[in-house]
Amino acid sequence: ALAKPLIVRPYTGNFAEAMKKLREAEALMEVADEQALAETVSVLRYSPEEATGMGRRAQLVVKKEKGATLRHAEVILGLLNKRGRRWGGATD
């Protein structure tokens, strides 16, 4: 997380949860086309306070979520181990 503002296209379905959190934090801007991208870059270029704020908010979201994959994997592995014991299967 480099504390930079995020500009994304609306096609972020594979990252729905992350995008939701970044939107809620007002840490990104969505653009629909090249013209919107140019306008957004211009706005951020001439509004450094806004760009810096967006970047800091994005960085906070990323820091808060750091380790989420490991936490999810631990929960899944724990559930699989319980399932294996219940059915008499191996737990390793």
Residue frames as a rotation matrix with the C-alpha (Angstrom) as fourth column:
ALA 1
0.582 0.813 0.000 0.00
0.813 -0.582 0.000 0.00
0.000 0.000 -1.000 0.00
LEU 2
-0.460 -0.843 0.277 1.74
0.868 -0.493 -0.058 3.07
0.185 0.214 0.959 -1.30
ALA 3
-0.163 0.498 -0.852 -0.93
0.570 -0.657 -0.493 5.55
-0.805 -0.566 -0.177 -0.16
LYS 4
-0.982 -0.092 -0.166 -1.90
-0.091 -0.538 0.838 6.50
-0.166 0.838 0.520 -3.72
PRO 5
-0.145 0.985 -0.098 -5.43
-0.717 -0.173 -0.675 7.25
-0.681 -0.028 0.731 -4.89
LEU 6
-0.690 -0.018 0.723 -7.11
0.290 0.909 0.300 4.40
-0.663 0.417 -0.622 -6.76
ILE 7
-0.168 0.636 -0.753 -8.87
-0.888 -0.429 -0.165 4.75
-0.428 0.641 0.637 -10.08
VAL 8
-0.748 -0.037 0.663 -10.72
0.064 0.990 0.127 1.66
-0.661 0.137 -0.738 -11.31
ARG 9
-0.726 0.601 -0.336 -13.12
-0.434 -0.021 0.901 0.59
0.534 0.799 0.276 -14.02
PRO 10
0.004 0.814 0.580 -16.55
-1.000 0.004 0.001 -0.65
-0.001 -0.580 0.814 -12.92
TYR 11
0.606 0.220 -0.764 -15.64
-0.409 0.910 -0.062 -4.26
0.682 0.350 0.642 -13.78
THR 12
-0.450 -0.792 0.413 -14.29
-0.737 0.069 -0.672 -5.35
0.504 -0.607 -0.615 -10.40
GLY 13
0.549 0.835 -0.042 -16.61
-0.684 0.477 0.552 -8.27
0.481 -0.274 0.833 -9.65
ASN 14
0.357 -0.491 -0.795 -13.73
0.337 0.861 -0.380 -10.59
0.871 -0.132 0.473 -8.77
PHE 15
-0.723 -0.651 -0.230 -12.78
0.500 -0.264 -0.825 -8.17
0.477 -0.712 0.516 -6.01
ALA 16
0.114 0.916 0.384 -16.28
0.297 -0.400 0.867 -7.24
0.948 0.016 -0.318 -4.80
GLU 17
0.683 0.183 -0.707 -15.51
0.716 0.021 0.697 -7.30
0.142 -0.983 -0.117 -1.08
ALA 18
-0.323 -0.880 -0.347 -12.29
0.876 -0.417 0.244 -5.31
-0.360 -0.226 0.905 -1.39
MET 19
-0.684 0.111 0.721 -13.95
0.428 -0.739 0.520 -2.76
0.591 0.665 0.458 -3.68
LYS 20
0.436 0.898 -0.055 -16.85
0.500 -0.191 0.844 -2.41
0.748 -0.395 -0.533 -1.25
LYS 21
0.464 -0.321 -0.826 -14.47
0.838 -0.142 0.526 -1.59
-0.286 -0.936 0.203 1.58
LEU 22
-0.659 -0.750 0.065 -12.49
0.717 -0.599 0.355 0.87
-0.227 0.281 0.932 -0.53
ARG 23
-0.332 0.640 0.693 -15.70
0.415 -0.561 0.716 2.57
0.847 0.526 -0.079 -1.72
GLU 24
0.641 0.621 -0.452 -16.99
0.642 -0.110 0.759 2.85
0.421 -0.776 -0.469 1.84
ALA 25
0.165 -0.690 -0.704 -13.69
0.800 -0.324 0.505 4.48
-0.577 -0.647 0.499 2.82
GLU 26
0.960 0.212 -0.184 -13.94
0.047 -0.768 -0.639 6.86
-0.277 0.605 -0.747 -0.15
ALA 27
0.153 -0.987 0.046 -10.53
-0.183 0.017 0.983 5.61
-0.971 -0.159 -0.178 -1.23
LEU 28
-0.670 -0.383 0.636 -11.17
0.518 0.372 0.770 5.09
-0.532 0.845 -0.051 -4.93
MET 29
-0.126 0.622 -0.773 -12.81
-0.639 -0.647 -0.416 6.61
-0.759 0.441 0.479 -7.96
GLU 30
-0.120 0.188 0.975 -14.58
0.559 0.824 -0.090 4.58
-0.820 0.534 -0.204 -10.65
VAL 31
-0.367 -0.010 -0.930 -14.38
-0.645 -0.718 0.263 5.64
-0.671 0.696 0.257 -14.26
ALA 32
0.476 0.697 0.536 -16.47
-0.039 0.626 -0.778 4.30
-0.878 0.350 0.326 -17.11
ASP 33
0.816 -0.161 0.555 -14.35
0.577 0.183 -0.796 5.33
0.027 0.970 0.242 -20.09
GLU 34
-0.118 -0.973 0.197 -11.23
0.964 -0.159 -0.211 7.11
0.237 0.165 0.957 -21.28
GLN 35
-0.086 0.151 0.985 -12.79
0.122 -0.979 0.161 10.56
0.989 0.134 0.066 -21.01
ALA 36
0.883 0.442 0.161 -13.80
-0.127 -0.105 0.986 9.94
0.452 -0.891 -0.036 -17.40
LEU 37
0.534 -0.776 -0.336 -10.29
0.844 0.463 0.272 8.66
-0.056 -0.429 0.902 -16.69
ALA 38
-0.326 -0.672 0.665 -8.73
0.704 -0.642 -0.304 11.84
0.631 0.369 0.682 -18.11
GLU 39
0.245 0.513 0.823 -11.10
-0.193 -0.806 0.560 14.01
0.950 -0.296 -0.098 -16.08
THR 40
0.962 0.134 -0.239 -10.46
0.177 0.359 0.916 12.06
0.209 -0.924 0.321 -12.89
VAL 41
0.146 -0.981 -0.125 -6.68
0.985 0.155 -0.071 12.25
0.089 -0.113 0.990 -13.29
SER 42
-0.310 -0.220 0.925 -7.00
0.347 -0.932 -0.105 15.98
0.885 0.288 0.365 -13.89
VAL 43
0.658 0.622 0.424 -9.14
-0.208 -0.392 0.896 16.46
0.724 -0.678 -0.128 -10.78
LEU 44
0.860 -0.354 -0.367 -6.67
0.505 0.486 0.713 14.53
-0.074 -0.799 0.597 -8.65
ARG 45
-0.065 -0.936 0.345 -3.71
0.926 -0.185 -0.328 16.33
0.371 0.298 0.879 -10.19
TYR 46
-0.416 -0.051 0.908 -5.13
0.067 -0.997 -0.025 19.74
0.907 0.050 0.418 -9.34
SER 47
0.574 0.564 0.593 -6.51
-0.619 -0.175 0.766 18.65
0.536 -0.807 0.249 -5.96
PRO 48
-0.316 -0.819 -0.480 -3.49
-0.276 0.563 -0.779 17.18
0.908 -0.114 -0.404 -4.22
GLU 49
-0.634 0.138 0.761 -5.23
-0.769 -0.012 -0.639 17.26
-0.080 -0.990 0.114 -0.85
GLU 50
0.489 0.871 0.049 -8.00
-0.838 0.485 -0.251 15.04
-0.242 0.082 0.967 -2.22
ALA 51
0.478 -0.389 -0.788 -5.49
-0.403 0.700 -0.590 12.70
0.781 0.599 0.178 -3.88
THR 52
-0.631 -0.762 0.144 -3.46
-0.435 0.194 -0.879 12.43
0.643 -0.617 -0.454 -0.69
GLY 53
-0.331 0.598 0.730 -6.57
-0.888 0.065 -0.456 11.80
-0.320 -0.799 0.509 1.40
MET 54
0.706 0.585 -0.400 -7.79
-0.697 0.672 -0.249 9.09
0.123 0.454 0.882 -0.95
GLY 55
0.105 -0.773 -0.626 -4.38
-0.318 0.570 -0.758 7.45
0.942 0.279 -0.186 -0.88
ARG 56
-0.754 -0.384 0.533 -4.21
-0.595 0.054 -0.802 7.48
0.279 -0.922 -0.269 2.90
ARG 57
0.112 0.874 0.474 -7.71
-0.911 0.281 -0.303 6.04
-0.397 -0.397 0.827 3.19
ALA 58
0.680 0.069 -0.730 -6.79
-0.516 0.753 -0.410 3.29
0.521 0.655 0.548 0.72
GLN 59
-0.361 -0.909 -0.208 -3.65
-0.362 0.342 -0.867 2.53
0.860 -0.237 -0.452 2.70
LEU 60
-0.556 0.221 0.801 -5.68
-0.818 0.024 -0.575 2.25
-0.146 -0.975 0.167 5.92
VAL 61
0.595 0.801 -0.061 -8.10
-0.792 0.571 -0.217 -0.21
-0.139 0.178 0.974 4.30
VAL 62
0.432 -0.505 -0.747 -5.22
-0.314 0.693 -0.649 -2.35
0.845 0.515 0.141 3.04
LYS 63
-0.644 -0.715 0.274 -3.48
-0.485 0.105 -0.868 -2.32
0.592 -0.692 -0.414 6.43
LYS 64
-0.177 0.671 0.720 -6.72
-0.935 0.113 -0.335 -3.23
-0.307 -0.732 0.608 8.20
GLU 65
0.797 0.578 -0.174 -7.26
-0.598 0.719 -0.354 -6.18
-0.079 0.387 0.919 5.86
LYS 66
-0.083 -0.917 -0.391 -3.66
-0.831 0.280 -0.480 -7.38
0.550 0.285 -0.785 5.94
GLY 67
-0.891 -0.321 0.321 -3.58
-0.445 0.760 -0.474 -11.04
-0.092 -0.565 -0.820 6.87
ALA 68
0.029 0.996 0.083 -7.19
-0.905 0.062 -0.421 -11.68
-0.425 -0.063 0.903 5.85
THR 69
0.274 0.040 -0.961 -6.19
-0.711 0.681 -0.175 -14.55
0.647 0.731 0.215 3.55
LEU 70
-0.734 -0.601 -0.318 -4.34
-0.197 0.636 -0.746 -16.31
0.650 -0.485 -0.585 6.36
ARG 71
-0.702 0.536 0.468 -7.27
-0.584 -0.057 -0.810 -15.81
-0.407 -0.842 0.353 8.75
HIS 72
0.319 0.864 -0.390 -9.70
-0.941 0.239 -0.240 -17.25
-0.114 0.444 0.889 6.21
ALA 73
-0.019 -0.412 -0.911 -7.40
-0.508 0.789 -0.346 -20.20
0.861 0.456 -0.224 5.46
GLU 74
-0.921 -0.346 0.179 -7.13
-0.309 0.369 -0.877 -21.00
0.237 -0.863 -0.447 9.18
VAL 75
-0.250 0.915 0.316 -10.92
-0.786 -0.001 -0.619 -21.05
-0.566 -0.403 0.719 9.53
ILE 76
0.458 0.422 -0.783 -11.32
-0.847 0.474 -0.241 -23.28
0.269 0.773 0.574 6.47
LEU 77
-0.376 -0.682 -0.627 -8.60
-0.369 0.731 -0.574 -25.68
0.850 0.015 -0.527 7.62
GLY 78
-0.856 0.114 0.504 -10.17
-0.488 0.145 -0.861 -25.84
-0.171 -0.983 -0.069 11.07
LEU 79
0.168 0.986 -0.006 -13.53
-0.880 0.147 -0.451 -26.72
-0.444 0.081 0.893 9.56
LEU 80
0.335 -0.110 -0.936 -11.97
-0.681 0.658 -0.321 -29.36
0.651 0.745 0.146 7.32
ASN 81
-0.750 -0.653 -0.106 -10.16
-0.367 0.544 -0.755 -30.92
0.550 -0.527 -0.648 10.29
LYS 82
-0.530 0.645 0.551 -13.41
-0.650 0.108 -0.752 -31.11
-0.544 -0.757 0.362 12.27
ARG 83
0.459 0.719 -0.521 -15.15
-0.884 0.311 -0.349 -32.67
-0.089 0.621 0.779 9.28
GLY 84
-0.088 -0.593 -0.800 -12.37
-0.572 0.688 -0.447 -35.25
0.815 0.419 -0.400 8.88
ARG 85
-0.920 -0.260 0.293 -12.58
-0.381 0.417 -0.825 -36.28
0.093 -0.871 -0.483 12.54
ARG 86
-0.183 0.945 0.271 -16.34
-0.791 0.023 -0.611 -36.51
-0.584 -0.326 0.743 12.42
TRP 87
0.714 0.471 -0.519 -16.23
-0.699 0.520 -0.490 -38.86
0.039 0.713 0.700 9.43
GLY 88
0.755 -0.435 0.490 -13.24
0.064 0.793 0.605 -40.80
-0.652 -0.426 0.627 10.61
GLY 89
0.834 -0.453 0.316 -10.96
0.356 0.004 -0.935 -39.39
0.422 0.892 0.164 7.93
ALA 90
-0.109 -0.961 -0.253 -7.37
0.979 -0.059 -0.197 -38.22
0.174 -0.269 0.947 8.23
THR 91
0.820 0.394 -0.415 -6.82
0.504 -0.841 0.199 -34.81
-0.271 -0.372 -0.888 9.78
ASP 92
-0.078 -0.902 -0.425 -3.41
0.209 -0.432 0.877 -33.98
-0.975 -0.020 0.223 8.25
